[in-house]
Structures are given as C-alpha cells and as structure tokens.
C-alpha cells in the first residue's frame, strides 16, 4: 500500500513530524514501512513557464521554437513534443537545473538554434511511464491555468510529495486505504482525525425506477447496492485527482473510472461503474457462473468461468466477474451518458478462489480477500456519487437499490483488564489502557476487573482478547515493554537431531564445500534425472498453477538443481566447484494426492575439478570417486556410524555404470555416490562431476552407542603385511571383512595400502596389499601367537574368496 504524505495530511494534522519520523513510528507500531520515496529527489530548479509563442523549427520537421516566459525572463527553448502549443503553462527545467538520474540542463544549440532549458514531460521528472495519463504519454505535461508563472512547478504535479510504502499483512489489512491509515496514524500520534462527510444531491426520480437488484448466490454476496447517475460527461479528471492516483500507483483513465479508483484508495471499498445503456437490462442479477460460461474482461481477455465463480449479470449474460474485474461489454467509454454504480460485499474466500484460478489479481480482489469494512459500503457509494456529480456533471437518482444487509454492529470483547499486564509483563494503569483504546477509537470501559471493548467493523483483525493485548502493546511501543523471561522458564537447548544437523553442516564446510540453497521446485524432465528413490514407485508431484515449466514439480532429489549450479559456475570459468545442500524432498506414491506428500531431509553434494589445488607444497588433488567416498567416510566416523556403514557397487540412472556405489546403513540403502553419467555430463556441458546424496533424517536419527574410551596401549603391537592375488570382481571391502572376522580379537587394524594390476599377473586378476596390526592391551604377543592368527586369516581368505599370497 502506497501512502501519500500530502493526502494523509488532509485527514490527520502531520505538522511537526517528518515523513521519516512518521515511517519510524508506524513501523514501531507493527506495520513495516518498506520504502520511503521522496518524489522531488534529484529535481532542482524546475519552474512554471508560459509558452508565449510556438513556431516550427526552420531546419526540422518535428522540432518547435518556443518563446517561454519564466517569470523573471523570456527564453527560447527548442522542444520536440508533438503537443506543445502557445498559451500552455508547462514545467520548465531552467539552465543549471538537475533532473532525476543526475541529468543536468545546459544551454545548447539544436539544429543551429539556441535552446535555454527544457520543457518537461512527466517521465523526465521521474514519473513511471505506465502511470502517465494517455493524453500526455508521448508529450509534455500541461499544467492548470491556476499555476503561477515563475513558481516552483513541483507542487502543481504533486512531485513535492513523499510516499510511504507499507508492507500490508493480513492483520494490517485495515490500512489498505487512506481512511484506515488515517485512523492508524491518528492513534499512533494521538491526534484528531478529520474524515470526509459525503453529501449527495439527489433528484426526485428514484433509482429503483431504472434498475432492480436480485441476489441468487446469497452465501457469497451478503450485500449488493446500485446507484444510478445520469447525464455524465466523460472527460479527463482534474489535476488534483490525477496527481493523487499517480502518487499511489494508479494510472488516470477518465473522470468516472478515476473516481471509482479514488474511492477505492480512500475508503478501501471496491466499486465498479457500468455503462447503463450498454448493460443491456434494467435488472442486476448476482449469481454463480455456469461451468464453461465465458466473459471478456476489461483487459480484453476472454475468460472461462466455473460454477464456483460469482458473476454480475444483466439477467442473462455476465457483465463482470464479481469482486475481480468488470466486463468489456459494459465498460464506460467516451460515449457513456448514464452510469450504473456497483457497491457490494463479496465473500473473500470465493473471490480468492476465482482470482487464483484465473490468474487475475486486482486491487479490488486483494481487498475483498483480506476483508473490507461492511459499514463503509453505502458511504463509499455516496462519496463516488458526490464526485461524479461534481466532476462529471452527473445527476444522481434518488436512493440506493439494494439487496442484503451491509451494516454490522461492533464486536464486543470482554476480558480481565489485568491480563494485559500479565501477558505484556508491564504495570500499566487502567487509565493508560483506556487511553490506548480511546486513541484507536474503540469504545472501552472497565467495570471492576472486567474490561469491555467495542471493536468497530473496520478492524476485523481484532476478534479475541489476545488481539486487544496486542493493540495495547503496539500502541505503547514494543520498545517500552520490559524484556522478561516467563516464570518457570528453562534454558533452551538444541535437540540431538539439531546438534547432529549442525555437526554435519560444520563438517562439510570445514572440508572445503560451499553450502548451496536451491529451489524446491524443478521441471518434469529433471525431477527423476538422478534420484535416491529410483524404482520405488514414487510419482512426481505437479503444481496445479506453476509459475513456469521450469518450476512445475516438487523435487524428489537435491541433485538436479545442484548440477545446474555447477553448470552456472563452469559457464563463468570457475572450474573447481564443491557444493553441498541440506534440504527437503517431497515423495508420494499417489497418482492424485489425497493427503500431504512425505517430506524427508537429504544431504547432497556435487564436486568437480580439483578438490585441493596445486601449490608449492604439494600436488593438487583431483576430484574422483575415492575422494568423495573418503569425504563421506569421514562424516560417518564423525557421527559414530563407521562400523555400520558399507559401500556396495551399483548402477543408477544418471550415474556412471562403473563408478557408482550404494551407501548402506545396517544393510539398508540410505544413499549413493558416483560420477555423473557421461551422456548427462555432455548434455549439461559439465566436466567430470561426482555427486552423492544420502537420507539425512535416517542418518541423524540412528542411535549411536555411548563413547567408550580406552587407555593408551602399554605393550607393543605387531604388524604384518600381506599382498593377495584375487579375481578382478573381488572387492577390497569383502577382503577386509573376512580379515577382520578371522583375525579377531587380536587383530586391531586393517589398512589397504596398495592395488596392482599389470603384466606380472594373470588375466582377470589383481593384487591388493594390506597392513595388519595385532595387539593385546594386557601383554606382549609372541611370534607364535601372531603367526597362528595370521595363518588363520590367510586360510579363511583362500577358502572364502580364493585369495592367494602373491609371491
């Protein structure tokens, strides 16, 4: 919501307070002011000028030579605007002036003619081109006759205003209009509020003679009212009205449309003006649309309606989508003579569904969704009728033709007044509490221990006692509330899961990986490119209304988006990339969702290039399968799961068939690691890239036995090395497992230190060398004892895996 400081000052006396101070006070009261925009910033020395003469440039077919009176001098200005003419009062940037963008005006020659200044358009003065009235979109802006030559031109265009942009949340929707904001500011500053008092001059003819109103969808339309204004003259709005609309981000169209927009911003009540003669009937019927029914809206788009949508009809055809947008068929045009003015209440949930389904969000729909003041509907209609009478020469027929009930009584809330102090931790007196509600314009009384507050209909967000506590807290200022701990409060601490989560995060960053955060949405092509759940029957979860095809499906893996991040870096000549992400994936086996998908947390990483670059001290370490495996082994050791984790060769979609392994926890697959498949690497334009993904939730929730510490050994260990010749398909892991089982309990450590394949071995064979460490913590082992166990290990290796000692 854009709040004009000058407009606001008409309702509340803002003397003695700057826009910046007001913004701070509003923010401290709980409604954040996101931006403060001074419309005059960057503009200097722009004055009102009178074009005395305007002649064609002798050497140009589109330039004009203008003699312009600036009050203290008459200067010649060369102007290329097609609408410049003698007798106009215009905004002139004098020589030495500065315009937005630090554009300085200098004396110059254009096609041989001297030009001493510039006649300005609104765009050149910093106004967004989308907000400029159509008649001035391609030319200079013409000021009113009342503008005084030589004076500062900015006030005549409202460019001396300051705009406060409010961040409107559901509980601050009452500030989505100038009157609502005025109530808020008056309460914050404890000042008097002055509100408009509409006075409509009606003729004797009754509006009910021209129109009838019927509501068939009463569950979605509590009230519908219609006024009739005849003999209107369609013309541009006066400058003051145009300036106010431009200030709050609305483009002026014509006086009738501008009045409905003005009242929308002033009262927060959406109105709609139909051309009565094009409406095609003397009856307004509000009903649900028929499935497949069509309407062309004001944006010239044909829209297909459903049975959930509310429509305004002429008894037969839809003329407007209720609360969202009017129809082109009954649009106000330059030929309009009679206006049918709608002022209604619509169910916010219904409007929200229609707006979302059609992808059509408007100023009107957003206000109906958040809730409007039902007691302002009639007053807003009167205000618009009054302005149409004054600004469009209209004749207002007597009465509002209506159906339903618009007026609602105030909401009464009772509570012990001491609860306010108990919740806020303050010691406010009764008088202080009552003064807060007086400032808010809430009727409040305290009788004994009971506080009773009458909440006006303009504040639908105040509904329960806790809301009253919040109102008191924000009005006295949160910075005035003492910081206290609740009684009996205990010290907060991390859960075991949170501790391990942070431990994993620190380990990854400490290992040289950068943490990434990618989108939870991906495309249908990418969702199954590389996945932990391959072949388990899980289905992609599509959004009903995606923003784009690239963000249309909930992710089932973190890797597709991480691979895009790697590609992004490679395209910028960053060849060494190491990233990890900890995030949620979304899984379901249902073709059509009947319940929420399962959310589970994953840890994923992608690495390419060099894990450790070359330097003077050592050679670089290039990323390969074993570098990634070592990274994960270090993580498992940190979590105390090394004894329960194993790596098993596997094949997976999107991964290299010979460089991929599943990660098992107690024989159950919890993840994988491997190189991205060469075909996928080529498609994504990647270098050799390695990736891993593990089920982080399962990993962190696994129970780990308590740490047990052992004293340093007092007796020496015995080390024996063995080189084993085995078939190529026998893994080092299988050999290690047999060695550990057959060598227990004296065997304490097994370490692989060499792998050899070459000419000296038979075809299909390989040699693996292990170092075995034997130790008894209570005594010194003899050679005979070690040899006995060592031979037992060799026998088991030969029996189970066909391993023989290499000679």
Secondary structure as UniProt FT lines:
FT   STRAND          2..4
FT   HELIX           5..8
FT   TURN            9..11
FT   TURN            15..16
FT   HELIX           19..28
FT   TURN            29..30
FT   STRAND          33..38
FT   TURN            39..42
FT   STRAND          44..56
FT   TURN            58..59
FT   STRAND          64..69
FT   STRAND          74..79
FT   TURN            82..83
FT   TURN            86..87
FT   STRAND          89..99
FT   TURN            100..102
FT   STRAND          103..104
FT   STRAND          108..110
FT   TURN            111..112
FT   STRAND          113..115
FT   STRAND          118..119
FT   HELIX           123..125
FT   HELIX           129..131
FT   HELIX           134..136
FT   TURN            137..138
FT   TURN            145..146
FT   TURN            149..150
FT   HELIX           154..157
FT   TURN            158..160
FT   STRAND          162..166
FT   HELIX           170..175
FT   HELIX           178..189
FT   STRAND          202..206
FT   HELIX           207..209
FT   STRAND          212..215
FT   TURN            218..220
FT   STRAND          223..230
FT   HELIX           239..247
FT   TURN            248..249
FT   HELIX           255..267
FT   STRAND          271..275
FT   HELIX           276..279
FT   STRAND          283..288
FT   TURN            291..292
FT   STRAND          294..297
FT   TURN            298..299
FT   STRAND          302..304
FT   TURN            307..308
FT   STRAND          310..313
FT   STRAND          318..321
FT   TURN            322..324
FT   STRAND          325..327
FT   HELIX           328..330
FT   TURN            334..335
FT   STRAND          339..345
FT   HELIX           348..358
FT   HELIX           363..370
FT   HELIX           374..376
FT   HELIX           377..391
FT   STRAND          395..398
FT   STRAND          401..404
FT   STRAND          411..416
FT   HELIX           418..424
FT   HELIX           430..439
FT   TURN            440..441
FT   STRAND          443..447
FT   TURN            448..449
FT   STRAND          450..455
FT   TURN            457..458
FT   TURN            460..461
FT   HELIX           465..476
FT   HELIX           478..480
FT   TURN            487..488
FT   HELIX           496..510
FT   TURN            511..512
FT   STRAND          514..515
FT   STRAND          521..522
FT   TURN            524..528
FT   TURN            532..535
FT   STRAND          541..542
FT   TURN            544..545
FT   HELIX           549..551
FT   STRAND          553..554
FT   HELIX           559..570
FT   TURN            571..573
FT   STRAND          577..587
FT   STRAND          598..608
FT   STRAND          610..612
FT   STRAND          621..622
FT   HELIX           625..638
FT   TURN            639..640
FT   HELIX           642..644
FT   STRAND          645..649
FT   TURN            653..654
FT   STRAND          655..665
FT   TURN            666..667
FT   STRAND          668..676
FT   HELIX           678..684
FT   STRAND          689..695
FT   HELIX           696..701
FT   STRAND          718..727
FT   TURN            728..729
FT   HELIX           732..743
FT   TURN            744..746
FT   STRAND          747..756
FT   TURN            759..760
FT   TURN            763..764
FT   STRAND          765..774
FT   TURN            777..778
FT   HELIX           783..801
FT   STRAND          804..805
//
